[in-house]
Amino acid sequence: MSPINTIIAISVVIAAASLIRNFSSPSDNTFLYYHHCTQPNYFRGSSFCSKYLPGSSYDSNVNSLLTSLVNSANIFTYDHFTVGTYGKTVHGMHHCRSDLSTRSDDCARCVAQAARILQSLCGGASGGALLLEGCFVEYKNTKFLGVANKTLLARICGTPWGYSPDELTKTSKMVSFVVDADSVPYRASIGEGAQAVAQCTGDLSASDCNDCLKEANKQLKSLCGITAWGEVHLAKCYVRYWSRGATGHGNALLFYLNQIDIMLP
């Protein structure tokens, strides 16, 4: 049974309280942006069905893979593993925001949380992907590492309330600057009153990374318009920006969460 993708729009109005985040290193990196479980084709009485059930060899390989990813996240912000053989192979990777410190365990904590959620949501699935604010974890029974993928996973946009056109212009130029930078998977620029970050997963080539970021920036402009902050996450890259001209002080921004679009299977 092929999954049916549904876009769920969640409108959140904050009347009496505000959400304050530090753009560079938010205190909570476990806000759920996206999840997807790849369900195999089940046939009654089929051994193919039992292949992915909890307790199966494949399920054991998935758990081993997730454990390896969590352990690796203590050292690396990106890593990948392959576990198993003979039709029970699982491929997976973790990818943290590069501004998260492995020294302070931010990356490892995020990946561990993602692994726990995947184990809870995707039991019996042949694959799973989960995007939190600070990290992305994915596993499949087919090879996907190094393969370009510009599928939209999530977008979060601010509101145009109270933004400064001058600050917005600065931010737009800053976003274009980090997107157009070449040959590095993580790109950040911080100026007076504005920040922009662009990042690709560690398995992409430089050319695929550039293509992905250009597409993310294109969708960011289309989906978020003239909002003073926003971010777009594609399967292999993301772009986010922030302009202090909307609200907030210093590195802390007052987020009025207007709408979150989350794509679910």
C-alpha angles and dihedrals in degrees: 000000000000115000120250112225114221126187111217116197113204114193113200122189116194110199109160103017137047132210113231119197134173104231096209100046113005116199092230117044096170102086105134114239102165144353135181133178118200107220118204122226106271122207122183110257092008121139086214087070095054091046092081100034120121109277094028123124090254091052089051090052090051091052091048090050093050091049090052091050092051092049092047091051088069087069109020132041088210131033141142137205141186119210130186137014143230102042094324096083120132125192122200148161142190124212125186130189105269092231090064110098120234086196091064093041093241092132095045093049091051094048091046090053091048091050092051092051092047091051089051098044104033105045109147092016124125091222144005141193129192130181120198125177092264105031149015127220125186137170133178141170089236130062114266104150113118092014116125114239124174098177113145111245103171145341130198120190133186125219128264091234111133099347121156114234091213092053090046091053090050091049093048090053091047092052091050089049095055093042092051094048110110139227102006124097094211121051127173135172127186122190137161105307097348142078133184132185131186125180140171129202113265095247097065124100117238093257094047089047092053091048091049094050093048089053091047091051090048091052091043091058091045098045102035100033114179099349117138094235137016148141137212123199121200123183093267105022146017141204125203133175140182133195119197088206091085100058138308138071132256113330093341118089126197103230118205098191106217107169139349121197112201122183112217130182 
